[in-house]
Amino acid sequence: MQAKKDSPIQIDNREWGVLTQGDRIRMIEEEGYLIIPDWINSDHLKALKQECEKLETVGRDYSEKQRGCNNPHLKSRQLADLIAYAPTINFLEKLFGDQLVFLHYTYDRSDPGTPGISLHTDGQPYGSKIFGYEGSCPITVRVLYYLDDLTLDVSPFRVIPRSHLCMHSDANPYKRYDRHPEEVIVPCTAGSALFLNHKVFHGTLPNKGTRSRSMLAVAYRPSWSGPIVNVPSRNSSELDQMPKNVLPYMADPNIRLYDFDTNNKPQGMISEAPGMNPSRWQRKT
């Protein structure tokens, strides 16, 4: 997808539904984002929207029209169940090849007049005031479940593809941008899921329409990929509220599976690692 400097808007309207498993892995690894359409069926979508309408929201610091609710899984059993949503879990387990650790969960709604979200990353290697030290985890994927259609006039997602691969100081993950000449707008329908590499620069456009656009965002990481310093542990009351099917993903948020003392020739080295095969993007299933 070649960007043109004189093009006022670039839209990613590819046929997302025909992507193979390898295509999906390539999109989130190389481009930094992936849409899977019809990820949630209409009955499930309706039930989630009804639960979200009960949530008490607050305005974000940059606009009262951008409203949200943190930790909706603590307020609704049905919303908590989404953490263990089988299609998402199955895909992420194949992507990560590791135990999944749930990180955080938010509900967000962009009402008419919302100014849009600046281009930013969700991952900062030393942590940040906004994202805390969870942002320092080397690998994180946020799954955005869209409860309404994303059209060009109603707060569509926008992204700078491959920006997470850039070594230039322009891609310093602590920077924010109002716009970018090669940003891409990504429309999709309600029930779609967007899998987001937390290092890619992304945001939204303003809501210039006459309706709201809402979503649920659930973040996960592989168990090896921990924060640089300890973050608050889960408290027992939170765990007691979780459905049994969710508990496997509620591991200690500080779990870090690494070996600082590894040497150049450790015992028991293996000679294959299919998860990082250069051919992994050619997988069909």
ABEGO torsion letter per residue (X at the ends): XBBBAABABBBBABBAAABBAAAAAAAAAAAGBBBBBGABBAAAAAAAAAAAAABBBBBBAABAABBBBBGAAAABAAAAAAAABAAAAAAAAAAAGBBBBBABBBBBBBBBGBAEBBBBBABBAAEBAAAEAAAABABBBBBBBBABBBBAABGBBBBBBGAAABABAAABAABBBABBAABBBBBBBBGBBBBBBAABBBBBBBBABABBBBBBBBBBBBAABBBABBBBBBBAAAAAABBAAAAAAABBAABBBBBAABBABBBGBBABBAAABAAAAABAX
